[in-house]
């Protein structure tokens, strides 16, 4: 008999979010995937980001209503409440490093956006 001491990490799965046509460039949309609110942003035709919709500074689900911009070549979103600016690729908060958004990988399959989440 073999005993394993390491816990197996949950497998990541791809969940269909919406069609590409449902998104407007530089405008956020909130989605509910596996009982979690996720903010989806299409910056360009091949540039789609998914982050937690929960603002870590206020605990309000508002990130999808944030202002999209950039810092250099890094796409960003500013929270609509306290205006903290987050990097859409990494989730990093530029002003206060103790705050961060969880990020999720995205892909387009057959005209639909899929988000990678833990199973």
Secondary structure, 3 states (H helix, E strand, C coil): CCCCCCCCCCCEEEEEEEEHHHCCECCEEEEEECCEEEEEEEEECCEEEEEECEECCCCEECHHHCEEEEECCEEEEECCCCCCEEECCCCEECCCCCCECCEECEEEECCEEEEEEEC
